[in-house]
Structures are given as C-alpha cells and as structure tokens.
C-alpha cells in the first residue's frame, strides 16, 4: 500500500503531537516531584532576603550553579590552571556524582 504525501504529512503531525503531549506530561510530573525542594528554597530565600543564591563571588561559573555556563571553566583551555580557588571547593552537581 503506497502512502500519499498527505498521509505522510498527517502521520508526521500526529507523531509530533503525541511527542509534545508526552513531553508536557513529563514536565508536569517533574514539577510535582520538585515542589518540596522549591518550597524549601523559597523559604530560605525569603528568610535571608536574597534575590539569587550566591555561593561565591569570584568566578562566574561558581556564582549560581543553576545558571552556570558549562563551557566557562574551559574558556582558557581544558588543561589550564583555575584562577579562582572557590572552584576547588564547590562539589560537582549531584547528577554527575551519581553512579550510572
């Protein structure tokens, strides 16, 4: 059975709509799963009067791990020495410390 071009288009649109629906469901589940941590962080920010979490003030990539630029530590080269000592204190993110 040969598919017409319109059938291929409709099939493609249907598959993409299904993928979008799955992504939206996954996102909603992640929000529900992370609500306790978000509430805890909100309480901490309100108690300390912070506008943003600031762990260190020297290096751009150690200021806020949530918005750190992944390539920033290597902007001078992967084998260069780090100019900022706080980078050796900040541990890797939890998803990198977890086993496979």
Secondary structure, DSSP 8 states (H G I E B T S, - for coil): ----HHHHHHHHHHHHHHHHHHHHHHHHHHHHHHHHHHHHHHHHHHHHT-SS--S-SS-HHHH-GGG--TTGGGSS-TTS--S-GGGGTS---HHHHS--
